Amino acid sequence: MKEWFINLSVMEQIFFWLGIVSTLFLIVQIVLMCLSSFGGDVDIDGDGDIDVDADSGVSIFTVKSITAFFAVGSWAGLLTCAVASEKLQWLAIIVALISGAAAMSVMVILLRAIVKLQCNGAFEIEKIIGQQATVYVSVPPSRSGRGKITLTAQGRFMELDAVTDCESRLAVDEVVEIVSSESECTVVKRIEIAAKSEQSEEENKVENKE
């Protein structure tokens, strides 16, 4: 093994070490992802359409996709170096790039499929309206910006974007009530304000009856 490695060219050695490190890293990520899928919580950003934050959003350039790029690309480049002649060693770089890009695309497709399976039919925004939540990132007043709230509902812990019609900022750790969902985020208000509104409605009903 040692003699084989010594006989490798500089390019082959680079491909070899990149392949070893990135493959091990990819295996660890896959194991952790499987464990979290079976026993972990899923953080969700958004509302009815559910914008799930898996790897902070399943974009093309994620940790897993980049790792897959180096893992597959490195081994493909090493194999190309082994079969190509000395004059054609440069082909290894092209093969590595193409193979890595293909692996990255496949990884992104798989991640998006997993996210859809996790969220398909599992979360209904209508069911959390009226529930209480805790402010995680302070919510600016009068819908001047978005904050975040957290709550446990439908068997999972969720982190949602939130706005408020209150005239003062909702502070971190403040308990709020979810009143509706608009523009891919929840609308919340203070519990005390919600209580006053309910009290006013009841008083109006009593006055109407009288």
C-alpha positions in Angstrom: 0.0 0.0 0.0 2.8 2.4 0.9 4.7 1.5 -2.2 1.6 2.0 -4.3 1.0 5.4 -2.8 4.6 6.5 -3.4 4.4 5.6 -7.0 1.4 7.8 -7.6 1.9 11.2 -9.3 1.3 14.4 -7.4 -2.2 14.8 -9.1 -3.1 11.2 -8.1 -2.1 11.8 -4.5 -4.1 15.0 -4.3 -7.2 13.1 -5.7 -6.6 10.3 -3.3 -6.5 12.4 -0.1 -9.4 14.5 -1.3 -11.4 11.4 -1.9 -10.6 9.8 1.5 -11.4 12.9 3.5 -14.5 14.0 1.6 -15.9 10.4 1.5 -15.5 10.0 5.3 -17.1 13.4 5.8 -20.0 12.5 3.5 -20.6 9.2 5.3 -20.7 11.0 8.7 -23.2 13.5 7.3 -25.4 10.8 5.8 -25.4 8.9 9.2 -26.3 12.1 11.1 -29.1 12.9 8.6 -30.6 9.4 8.9 -30.4 9.6 12.7 -32.1 13.0 12.7 -34.8 11.8 10.3 -35.7 8.9 12.6 -35.4 10.6 16.0 -34.7 14.3 15.6 -36.7 17.5 15.3 -37.3 19.3 12.0 -37.1 23.1 12.0 -39.6 24.6 9.6 -39.6 28.2 8.3 -42.6 29.5 6.5 -46.3 28.7 6.5 -48.7 27.0 4.2 -46.1 26.2 1.5 -43.6 25.4 4.2 -40.1 26.6 3.4 -38.1 24.0 5.2 -34.6 24.9 6.5 -32.6 21.7 5.8 -29.0 22.8 5.6 -30.4 26.3 5.9 -32.6 25.7 2.8 -31.9 23.0 0.2 -30.0 25.1 -2.3 -27.4 23.9 -4.8 -24.5 24.8 -2.6 -24.9 23.0 0.7 -22.4 21.2 2.8 -23.7 17.8 1.7 -23.7 18.7 -2.0 -20.2 20.2 -1.9 -18.9 17.2 0.0 -20.5 14.9 -2.6 -18.8 16.9 -5.3 -15.3 16.4 -3.9 -16.0 12.7 -2.9 -17.2 11.5 -6.3 -15.0 14.0 -8.3 -11.8 12.9 -6.5 -12.3 9.2 -7.1 -13.4 9.7 -10.7 -10.2 11.9 -11.2 -8.0 9.2 -9.6 -9.5 6.5 -11.8 -9.0 8.6 -14.9 -5.4 9.2 -14.0 -4.9 5.5 -13.6 -6.2 4.5 -17.0 -5.1 7.6 -19.1 -1.7 8.0 -20.6 0.7 10.6 -19.3 -0.2 13.0 -22.1 -3.9 12.7 -21.3 -3.6 13.2 -17.5 -5.3 16.6 -17.9 -8.5 14.8 -18.7 -8.6 13.7 -15.1 -9.5 17.2 -14.0 -12.3 17.5 -16.6 -13.7 14.1 -15.6 -13.4 15.0 -11.9 -15.3 18.3 -12.4 -18.1 16.7 -14.5 -18.5 13.8 -12.1 -18.5 16.1 -9.1 -21.1 18.3 -10.6 -23.3 15.3 -11.4 -22.9 14.0 -7.8 -23.8 17.5 -6.5 -26.9 17.6 -8.6 -28.0 14.1 -7.5 -27.4 15.0 -3.8 -29.5 18.2 -4.1 -32.3 16.2 -5.8 -32.2 13.6 -3.0 -32.2 16.2 -0.3 -35.2 17.9 -1.8 -37.0 14.6 -2.1 -36.3 13.8 1.6 -37.6 17.3 2.6 -40.8 16.8 0.7 -41.4 13.4 2.2 -40.8 14.9 5.7 -43.2 17.7 5.1 -45.8 16.3 2.8 -49.1 16.4 4.6 -47.4 16.6 8.0 -47.9 20.3 8.7 -51.1 22.3 8.3 -50.8 26.0 9.2 -54.5 26.2 10.0 -54.1 23.9 12.9 -51.6 26.2 14.7 -53.8 29.4 14.5 -54.9 30.3 17.9 -52.0 28.5 19.6 -49.4 30.2 21.8 -45.7 30.5 20.8 -42.6 32.1 22.1 -40.7 34.8 20.4 -37.3 33.6 19.3 -36.1 36.6 17.3 -37.8 39.9 18.3 -40.6 40.9 16.0 -40.6 44.5 14.7 -43.8 46.6 15.3 -46.5 47.3 12.7 -45.2 44.7 10.2 -42.1 46.8 9.6 -40.0 43.6 9.5 -40.0 39.9 10.4 -39.0 38.1 13.5 -39.2 34.4 14.5 -41.3 32.4 16.9 -41.0 28.8 18.1 -43.6 26.4 19.3 -44.2 22.7 19.5 -47.2 21.5 17.5 -48.3 18.5 15.4 -45.6 16.4 17.1 -42.6 18.6 16.2 -40.7 21.6 17.2 -41.1 24.5 14.7 -39.4 27.8 14.0 -41.6 30.2 12.0 -41.3 33.6 10.5 -43.6 36.1 12.2 -44.9 39.7 11.8 -47.2 41.6 14.1 -49.7 44.5 14.0 -48.8 45.6 17.5 -47.4 49.1 17.7 -44.5 48.0 19.9 -41.8 45.4 19.3 -42.4 41.9 20.6 -39.4 41.0 22.7 -37.5 37.7 22.8 -39.0 35.1 25.0 -42.4 36.9 25.0 -45.4 34.7 24.7 -47.6 35.5 21.7 -50.7 34.1 20.0 -50.8 33.1 16.3 -53.8 34.8 14.7 -53.3 34.1 11.0 -50.8 33.3 8.2 -50.0 35.8 5.5 -47.2 36.1 2.9 -45.3 33.0 3.9 -45.2 33.9 7.6 -47.4 33.9 10.7 -49.2 37.0 12.2 -48.9 37.1 15.9 -50.0 39.4 18.8 -49.4 39.6 22.5 -51.5 37.4 24.7 -52.8 40.4 26.7 -53.9 42.1 23.5 -55.6 38.9 22.4 -57.4 38.7 25.8 -58.5 42.4 25.5 -59.9 41.8 22.0 -61.8 38.8 23.2 -63.2 40.7 26.2 -64.2 43.6 23.9 -66.0 41.1 21.6 -67.9 39.6 24.5 -68.9 43.1 25.8 -70.1 44.0 22.3 -72.2 40.8 22.1 -73.7 41.6 25.5 -74.5 45.2 24.5 -76.1 44.0 21.2 -78.3 41.5 23.2 -79.4 44.3 25.5 
